[in-house]
């Protein structure tokens, strides 16, 4: 996995010796050439990893158990032997996640899934810009033993002791926000806490080991909003066996004092009145990790929420959403998109005179022409779904793709690239 780094390094070395005044388009082409070379090498590395892993079909959980007992990597396939991937294009290693990945929006458990990600990304980290073996530069280290590792082409932050770090934000957390990250457990006694407020706003919160304010806690037995003070509400749900020895996606959605927590497609906590607090830092605390039983934290995404789609369309004439997700390099809509599609479909039903344009946008990574085509296909897929699933008259919907031509943020940061990868609705 070093070739992508060298490809980019050569490109930046070339930039350093180009004379001043050279057309910016030349520099941009050099950058894109390096990015495409890195992407191709990553795809080849994924293929190599998949080739060496045990392939278990979706309906054979015993295969997964046997492989893991033998210390072997596992990937899940469908009945035809095709490897099932997640929203980021990584091979899925857990049968439950594989079932969720192949579902259509609104199918099965997704019909009751109501997580809608915030539309403006405040912080995003996938550890891609750091070296394996290092601690991520964009996180504030507090204590413990943590390093970046890579497995099945996914990077993780691995903790091998009780550990803690903080995310520093440009401003105080807004009233409405969402947080998403995967975790991987190896031992049933491990747990993680995520804190959103402190008495004095310090980088290191006081009383981390016995935090008194309501917070998100994740462990084998129960995941939800916890507080040790009797006057605060507490909500948990039993999910025994769902996390231990595997991977789970954790999502939190806060709207003022109303907080929901999800494990995969399941809502495990719904607390109507709880004060998580708001600060300019978010703290992660990991307990009972060791060299023998490490704990892993995947990519982190923290986003600000806002008014509902119709209110934003009325006020601004357009509304961006981060809630419509697709398979990597594909126009297949992922089931996690269910709540956002439901909101759009309901809005169109309740306002029969409303006509909208559906715009697909990408970030600046990859080939211009490919991005343009992909954005067009994705916008068309959303239009087709609204017609099929909600009975919306196709004459009220126009699908348009703009590729990377209309960024709303910088493509030089993870947050900016995520903000640029979006679907926008435009009132017509």
N, C-alpha and C positions, 0 to 999 in steps of 0.2 A: 504493500500500500504506500510506497514511497514515491512512485512515479508521478502521481498527480502533483505532489509537492515540488518535485524537480521541474515538471513542466511549467508550473507557475513561476518558479524561481528563475528559470531561463528567460521567461517573458519579462519579468521585472528587471532582470539584469540588462536586457535589451533596451528597456525604457530608459535606463540610467545613462546610456551612451548616445541616445538620439539627440541631435542638436536642438537648441531652443528654436521655436517657431515652426517645427514640423506640424503638419495638419493633424488636428485631434482625431480625425477619423482613422489615420494610420495607427495611432496608439490604441484606439479602440479595437481595431482588427487584431492587433497583436494580443491584446487581453482576451478577446473572444477565442482566438486560436488556442491559447493556453487553457482556457476553461473547457473547451470541447475535448481537448486531449485528456484533461483530467477526468471529465465525465466518462469518456470511453474506457479509461483504465479502471474506474470504479465499477462500471458495469461488467468488465471482464473479471474483476476480482470477485464480484458477487457470484458470477457463473462458476468460478473455481470453488468458492465456498459451498455453494449448493451442490456441486458435483461430489464433494467430500462428505456431505452430511447424510444421515439416514433419512430416507423419504418415507413419511407415514401418511396414509390417506386420512381424510377428514373423519371417516367413520371407524377408525382403528385406534382408539386411545391406548390400548395395550402396547402398541408399537412404540408410542412416545415414552411410556413408563419404562419399557425395557431398554430403550436407547439411553435414557437419562441415567438409569442405574449403571450402565456401562460407561458413563462419562462421554457419550458421543453427542455431537451436534445433531439437531433435528430440524427438518423443514416439513411443513404440512402441504400436501397436494390434494387436488380434487380427484374425482374418479378416473379422469383421463391422464393423470400423472402430471398435470400442470401445477407448478409451485404457486401457492397462494401468497400474495403480498399485502402489506398494510398500506396506509395512505401515503407513506413516504417511499414506497417501492421496496421495502425490506421484506425478506422472506419471513413468514409467520411461523412461530415455533410452538404455539399453544393452540390446541383444538378449539377451545371456546372462542379465542380471538379469530381463528380461521372461519368459524361459522358466522361470526359477526361481519367479517370482511367480505364474504361472498353474498351477503344479503342485499336486497334492494332497499332503497329508502322506504320506510313505513312497514317493512316486513317484520313479522315476529316481534321480538322484544323491542325493536326500534320504534314500534308504534306508540310506545309510552315514554320514549326518550325525548326529553325536552331541553337538553343543553344547547344553548346558542352562544358561540364564542363572541367575545367583544370584537368590534369592527376595527379598532385602532390598536395595533400592537405596541405595547410599552417596553417589553423586554423579551428577547428571544435568544436562546443559546442552544446550539447543538454540538458544541465542542469541535467543530470542523476546522477552526482556525488555530487550534492548539496542537501541540505534539502529544502523541500517546505517551503516557508516563508522567505528564505534567499535571499540575492543578490548573484549572481554567483561569486565564488572566482576567476575565470580566466578572468573576465572582470574588467576593471578599472572604478570604479564609479566616476562620475564627479559631478552630482547634481540630485535632484529630489527625487521621491519616487518609488522604483521598488522592486519587489519580485517575486520569482518563485511560480507559481501556477500549478495545474494539473487538467485537464478536459478531459474526454473521453480518458484517459490514455496517453495524450500528455502533455508534460510540456511546459510552456510558461514563458516568462519574462513579467510580467504585470506592466505597468506604470499607476499610479494613480495621476500623476501631470506632468507638464512639466519636462522632464528628459533628461539626457545625460550620455553616457558611451563611453569608448574607448576599442578597441581591440589592444593589443600590439603584434607585429609580430617579429620574430627573425631577420628579415632584411627588407630592403625597398621593397615595392611592386614591382614585376617584370613588365616588359613592357606588358606582356599578363597575364591576370588573370580573374577569374570568381567569382561571389558572389551570393549566394542563401540563401533565408530565407522566411518563411511564415509570414504574418501579419494578424491580425484580428482587425477590426474596430468596434466601437459601436456608433460613432457619425460622422456626415458629415463634421464637421469643423476641425477634427483632421488631422495631417500630420506628416510625418517623413522625415528627411534628413540624407543622408549618405555622409560623407566627406572623401576625399582620400588624401588631401594635406593641408599643413599649411605653413605660412611664415617661421616659425622657428623650425618646427618639435616638438613643445611642446605637452605634453600629453593633455593639454586643449587648443584647437585652439582658436585664437582670433576672435571676432565677430561672435560667434556661432549663434546668433539670426538673423544676417543679413550677412550671409556668401557670399563673393563676387566671389569666384572661382566656376567654373562649378562643379556640384554635382548631385547626384541622389536624386530626391524628389518624394515622394509618397503621394497622397491624393485622395479624392473621385473624384475630377473633372478631374485631369490629372496626369499622372505619366510619368517621363522621366528625361532628363538631363536639369537642370535649371542653369541659371546664371543671375545675376542682372546687369552685366556690358554690355553695349551696343555693345562693340567690340567682344564679345563672342557669338558663335552660340547658339541657344536654340531650343530644339525639344521636343514637348509633343504630347500626343494623348488622345482624350476624351474617358474615360472609366466610365462614370457616372453610379453609382449604382453597379459597379462590386465589389467594396471593402466594401462599407458602410454596416454595419450590418452583415458582413460575413468574410470569410477567403480567402486570395489569396496568391499564391506563386509568389514571386518576384525573378527575375534573371537578373544579369547584366554580360555582356561579353565585356571585353576591350582588344583590340589589338592595342597597341600604342595609336593613337588618334582616332581610330575608335571604337565607343561604341554602343552597342545594349542593349535594356532593354525589358524584357518580363514580362507580367502579366499572369500567367498560361501558356496556350499554345499560347497566342497572343503576337506578337512583337509589342510594342507600341512606340518605339523610335529607330531610326537608324541614328546615327550622324556620318558622315564620318570624321569630323575634329573637335575635341574638346580636350582640355588639362585638363583632370581630375587631373593631378599631381600624384605624388607617394610619399608615406611617409612610415615610419615604424609603423604607427598607422592607424586605420580606426575608424572614429567617427560616432556614431548614436545619433541623436537628435530627441526627440519626443515632440510634442506640443499639447496643448489643451486636455490632458488626465486628468481625474478626478476620484474620487471614484465612482461617478454615471456612468461615461462613461470612463472606462479604455481602454487602448490600449495594445495589446498583440504582442509580437515578439517571433517567434518560433526558432527552431534550426538554427544555422548559419554555413555555409560552405563556406570557402574562399580557392581557389585553384589556383596554377600557371599553365599557359598554356605552349605551346611549339610549336615545329615544327609539320607539319602535319604527319600523320601516315606513309606515304610512305618514307618521308625523314628520319624519325626515324628508320624505318626498314632497309633502305639502310645504315645508319650510324652505327647502333648498332645491327642489326640482330633481334631485338625484340622491341615492343612498347606496353606499358601498356595504358589502357584506363579506365577512370571512368565513361564513358558516356553510357555504356550498363547497364540498371537498370532492376531489377526483382522484382516481388512481394515477400514479406517476406516469406522465407522458401519455395520458389517455383521456378520453371524454366520458369514461364510465363514472357516473355519480356514485359516491360512497354512501352507505346507509347513515353515517353520522350526520349527513346533510338533512335528515328528516325534519328537525324542528324549523330550520330556516325555510325549507320548501313549503312546509305547512303554513308558516306565517305569510309567505308570499301568496300561496293559493287561497288562503282565507281572506287576505286583504283584497284580492281580485274578485272574489265572490261577493264580498260585502260592499264593494264599490264597482258596480257593473259598468260605469262609464269610464273607468280608469284604463288607459292604454299606456303600456310601458315598453321601453327598449331594454333589452338584456344585453349588457356589454361584458365581454370576456377580456381580461387583462392579465398579463404575465409580468414577471420581473425581467431584468436585463441579462439573465444568464442564458446561454445557448444561442442557437442560430436564429436570426431575425425572421426569416421566412417560415421556419418551423414553428416559432412562437406565434406568428400571425395565424397560421393554419390551425394550430391547437386551440387558440383563443376562440376562433370562429366555431370550431366543432363543439367546444364546451358550452358556448352560449346557445348553440342550436340544441344541445342535449337538455339544457335547463328548460328551454321553450317547449321541447317535445314532452318532457315530464309534466309540466304544468297542464298541458293540453290533455295528456293521457290520464293523469292521476286526479286532476281536479276539474276536468271538463271545461277548461277555459277556452273561449273562442280564439283560435289562432290568429284572427285578424286584429286582436288587441295586443299581440306580442310580436316584437321585432327582435331578432337575434343579430348581434353585431360583434365582431372580434377586432381588437386593436393591438394584440400582441404586446410588445414592450414599448409602444410608441407614446403612451400617455401615463408616465409614472406619476405617483402622488408623493413619493418619498425617494430618498437616496437609495441606489442599488449597492452602495458600499458597506451597508450594515445589515445584519440579520433581520433587525426590526424593519428596516426600509424595504428589503426584498419581500418580506411577508406582507407588508402593507400594499405593495405593488401587485402581488398575486391576489386578485380579487374578482368578484362579480359585482357589477354596478347595475342598479335599476335606475332608469331615467324616465321621468314623466313626459309623455308626448301629448 
